[in-house]
Structure formats: C-alpha cells, structure tokens
Amino acid sequence: TNEFPLDVASYTSVIAACKGVKDWALAMKLYEEMKAAPKGQNLSPNQFTYNALIGVLTFSGKMNTARNIFNQMQIEKHSYDALTFTNMILGYCRTLQWQDAIDIYSMLEHFMEEYEAKEPENVNHRSVKRQSTKDVENLKEFKYK
C-alpha cells in the first residue's frame, strides 16, 4: 500500500512541474489517470489541474491538445480565469497562430465583461484586461505589418 496516497493537489503539482521539462506526454498521462480513477478516490481534475495542464501543453507547442483541454474545462463546468486565457493566448502567439490568439482574447473580453458586472471593484481583473488589450493590439500591429 501507498503510505502517502496521491490526491488532486499532488497530481496537479506534478503536472505543473512537467512544464519545466516540456514533458507534455507525462502531464497527459497523469491527467488521464485522474480521469480514470474511481469516483471514490476523489481525483477528478479541478480548475487548477486544468490550468496546469494547459500551461504544459501550450509551453510545449501542443495547441490542438491544449484547445481540447480548454474546451473540456467548459464541458465539465470548470471556470476559466486569467491564467487559463493567458496560457492559451501566449501558446497561440508562440506557435504563430495569430487569429486563434485573437479569438481567445475575444473570449477573454466577454469573460471580463461578465466578471466585472458581478465584481465591479476587482482591480486585478481590470488590470489583466488592460494589459491583455495592449498585448493584442501589439499583436495586431505585428500581424498586419
């Protein structure tokens, strides 16, 4: 028996560590293990797991897989956050998929509008939106030069 049973946080931490060595295959294997675990083990991936996995995939240039995981988050009713969008936008920029980066940014704008309607005093999210707007404007200028 395992003296130190793995939990969601353990899996998520190891998945996040895969980014540093660009071991997207191990990250996906761990994610699949979590998905296949019996419900009683409480290993279902959470928002943090998904963000860690998306970070590994986008950093490794696996944008199709990252987009599938991004979509899976929504199917499973996990919330996107600034990190989710940032990882996707940066991944698309690294792989020169400018239109996809702009499309994700548009989703971010919609997300921010909904969030600000609920939490108008949250300065952090407004600053993320301002910085993202500058980044995308720079991206558009670069793309269309």
Disulfide bonds with the S-S distance in Angstrom:
none
